[in-house]
């Protein structure tokens, strides 16, 4: 049995192939759910958002013609809906929006992926991102990975590492600062200027 690529499945979905859609759903649902949970910290909201993204993927098939890479497209769609949800909740709660460092990093990563849709460049980007994370100082790297890769809250990281929440926040801020500079060559000039002046 021949294993098909995302691009081949995408072409089949555009033609209304339900089997291809089911295959993409099975491949990406858990990945996207985990991604949304890291941002929202709410499994039910994350499930609603991921399901909505797949629903839109199916009913707006013809809009997929211009999509070059399925994974960045799906992650961007989930990300945008998560940020919209955070902003909506902030507005309803009459609170000033507080995008925590994890969400800030997700925005940074989304901007880079959106700017580089080409898969070869994306592979270079992943290597650069891994290198940048690995170059972080010991505890700073551990804190960032616990937050970014495993979705731990700052309070959980503080308890696990036996440090203060403020120390956790400082480590994440430092990590974000170093990652900005480490990934500058992968960003459009306008976005680099934005990052350098935050």
C-alpha positions as a printed NumPy array, in Angstrom:
array([[  0.   ,   0.   ,   0.   ],
       [  1.403,   3.394,  -1.054],
       [  1.636,   6.022,   1.677],
       [  0.345,   9.345,   0.4  ],
       [  1.731,  12.766,   1.269],
       [ -0.217,  15.647,   2.803],
       [ -0.188,  17.365,  -0.593],
       [ -1.808,  14.345,  -2.232],
       [ -4.43 ,  14.123,   0.512],
       [ -5.049,  17.851,   0.162],
       [ -5.734,  17.503,  -3.554],
       [ -8.18 ,  14.7  ,  -2.816],
       [ -9.959,  16.766,  -0.146],
       [-10.387,  19.629,  -2.627],
       [-12.203,  17.138,  -4.857],
       [-14.488,  16.145,  -1.967],
       [-12.798,  12.876,  -0.998],
       [-14.138,  12.011,   2.477],
       [-11.62 ,   9.196,   2.995],
       [ -8.714,  11.617,   2.479],
       [-10.316,  14.044,   4.924],
       [-10.661,  11.272,   7.521],
       [ -6.989,  10.363,   7.106],
       [ -5.896,  13.97 ,   7.68 ],
       [ -8.252,  14.215,  10.652],
       [ -6.737,  11.103,  12.242],
       [ -3.202,  12.334,  11.561],
       [ -3.57 ,  15.862,  12.905],
       [ -6.406,  15.925,  15.44 ],
       [ -4.335,  14.987,  18.513],
       [ -1.421,  17.17 ,  17.408],
       [ -3.637,  20.218,  16.957],
       [ -5.561,  19.541,  20.165],
       [ -2.329,  19.444,  22.139],
       [ -1.218,  22.644,  20.405],
       [ -4.471,  24.438,  21.289],
       [ -4.392,  23.157,  24.888],
       [ -0.923,  24.632,  25.392],
       [ -2.24 ,  28.054,  24.419],
       [ -5.685,  28.023,  26.042],
       [ -5.053,  25.773,  29.058],
       [ -8.639,  24.551,  28.565],
       [ -9.291,  21.166,  26.956],
       [-12.98 ,  21.769,  26.154],
       [-12.287,  25.076,  24.427],
       [ -9.358,  23.515,  22.591],
       [-11.563,  20.65 ,  21.357],
       [-14.184,  23.103,  20.069],
       [-11.554,  25.086,  18.18 ],
       [ -9.868,  22.083,  16.571],
       [-13.213,  20.618,  15.538],
       [-14.186,  23.969,  14.033],
       [-10.938,  24.096,  12.041],
       [-11.619,  20.646,  10.567],
       [-15.242,  21.583,   9.874],
       [-14.083,  24.668,   7.939],
       [-11.474,  22.54 ,   6.151],
       [-14.246,  20.325,   4.805],
       [-16.892,  22.9  ,   3.889],
       [-14.464,  25.365,   2.273],
       [-12.595,  22.886,   0.107],
       [-12.083,  25.221,  -2.857],
       [-10.233,  27.724,  -0.661],
       [ -7.561,  25.074,  -0.145],
       [ -6.33 ,  25.362,  -3.724],
       [ -3.816,  28.056,  -2.721],
       [ -2.549,  26.107,   0.324],
       [  1.036,  24.913,  -0.2  ],
       [  1.692,  23.098,   3.07 ],
       [ -1.086,  21.555,   5.161],
       [  0.568,  21.396,   8.596],
       [  1.458,  25.13 ,   8.847],
       [ -2.   ,  25.957,   7.46 ],
       [ -3.795,  23.909,  10.136],
       [ -1.549,  25.166,  12.955],
       [ -2.065,  28.775,  11.855],
       [ -5.851,  28.294,  11.725],
       [ -5.892,  26.786,  15.236],
       [ -3.538,  29.449,  16.54 ],
       [ -5.639,  32.32 ,  15.174],
       [ -8.823,  30.941,  16.709],
       [ -7.074,  30.44 ,  20.072],
       [ -5.841,  34.029,  20.123],
       [ -9.309,  35.255,  19.141],
       [-10.772,  33.221,  22.011],
       [ -8.293,  34.743,  24.477],
       [ -9.092,  38.254,  23.261],
       [-12.831,  37.555,  23.426],
       [-12.604,  36.289,  27.001],
       [-10.474,  39.251,  27.975],
       [-13.089,  41.612,  26.545],
       [-15.978,  39.808,  28.239],
       [-14.141,  39.837,  31.566],
       [-13.39 ,  43.548,  31.161],
       [ -9.724,  42.788,  31.782],
       [ -6.668,  43.976,  29.931],
       [ -5.446,  41.159,  27.709],
       [ -2.46 ,  39.293,  29.085],
       [ -0.71 ,  37.175,  26.464],
       [  1.58 ,  35.009,  28.539],
       [  5.103,  34.193,  27.315],
       [  3.998,  30.856,  25.879],
       [  1.396,  32.537,  23.689],
       [  3.965,  35.18 ,  22.748],
       [  6.266,  32.435,  21.514],
       [  3.44 ,  30.782,  19.595],
       [  2.82 ,  34.106,  17.835],
       [  6.505,  34.355,  16.975],
       [  6.596,  30.789,  15.655],
       [  3.404,  31.294,  13.638],
       [  4.799,  34.423,  12.003],
       [  7.945,  32.585,  10.959],
       [  6.079,  29.569,   9.555],
       [  3.634,  31.828,   7.717],
       [  6.509,  33.733,   6.159],
       [  8.3  ,  30.545,   5.091],
       [  5.783,  28.171,   3.539],
       [  8.408,  26.331,   1.538],
       [  9.041,  22.95 ,   3.212],
       [ 12.827,  23.051,   2.685],
       [ 13.061,  26.416,   4.413],
       [ 10.764,  25.171,   7.149],
       [ 13.173,  22.298,   7.794],
       [ 16.033,  24.78 ,   8.079],
       [ 13.89 ,  26.819,  10.416],
       [ 13.177,  23.82 ,  12.638],
       [ 16.898,  23.099,  12.885],
       [ 17.588,  26.753,  13.729],
       [ 14.817,  26.727,  16.333],
       [ 16.152,  23.549,  17.951],
       [ 19.662,  25.002,  17.941],
       [ 18.439,  28.249,  19.511],
       [ 16.59 ,  26.377,  22.265],
       [ 19.572,  24.086,  22.938],
       [ 21.85 ,  27.126,  23.268],
       [ 19.804,  28.509,  26.168],
       [ 21.462,  28.362,  29.627],
       [ 20.711,  25.171,  31.602],
       [ 17.818,  26.08 ,  33.89 ],
       [ 16.478,  28.626,  31.402],
       [ 16.28 ,  25.874,  28.774],
       [ 14.591,  23.449,  31.173],
       [ 11.989,  26.047,  32.17 ],
       [ 11.282,  26.951,  28.562],
       [ 10.951,  23.322,  27.436],
       [  8.627,  22.507,  30.346],
       [  6.483,  25.458,  29.304],
       [  6.706,  25.159,  25.52 ],
       [  6.918,  21.423,  24.907],
       [  4.989,  20.038,  27.864],
       [  2.531,  22.848,  28.557],
       [  3.259,  23.205,  32.283],
       [  1.929,  26.333,  33.992],
       [  4.42 ,  28.696,  35.609],
       [  3.264,  27.679,  39.084],
       [  3.764,  23.986,  38.244],
       [  7.268,  24.639,  36.903],
       [  8.132,  26.672,  39.998],
       [  7.004,  23.855,  42.275],
       [  8.769,  21.177,  40.228],
       [ 12.102,  23.054,  40.117],
       [ 11.693,  24.503,  43.618],
       [ 12.075,  28.103,  42.467],
       [  9.762,  31.1  ,  42.627],
       [  7.117,  31.879,  40.002],
       [  8.906,  35.171,  39.376],
       [ 12.107,  33.238,  38.624],
       [ 10.19 ,  31.084,  36.137],
       [  8.849,  34.205,  34.428],
       [ 12.368,  35.66 ,  34.209],
       [ 13.715,  32.467,  32.637],
       [ 10.931,  32.433,  30.018],
       [ 11.43 ,  36.13 ,  29.244],
       [ 15.168,  35.53 ,  28.834],
       [ 14.527,  32.536,  26.58 ],
       [ 12.172,  34.532,  24.362],
       [ 14.697,  37.338,  24.107],
       [ 17.484,  34.98 ,  22.997],
       [ 15.214,  33.133,  20.575],
       [ 14.234,  36.403,  18.909],
       [ 17.846,  37.132,  18.078],
       [ 18.638,  33.53 ,  17.197],
       [ 15.843,  33.437,  14.612],
       [ 16.217,  36.926,  13.137],
       [ 17.439,  35.666,   9.741],
       [ 14.181,  33.729,   9.309],
       [ 11.947,  36.754,   9.797],
       [ 10.85 ,  39.517,   7.401],
       [ 12.624,  42.825,   8.092],
       [  9.494,  44.538,   9.387],
       [  8.886,  41.795,  11.925],
       [ 12.54 ,  41.874,  13.017],
       [ 12.161,  45.58 ,  13.745],
       [  9.031,  44.835,  15.765],
       [ 10.785,  42.14 ,  17.797],
       [ 13.826,  44.283,  18.547],
       [ 11.699,  47.042,  19.99 ],
       [  9.539,  45.001,  22.357]])
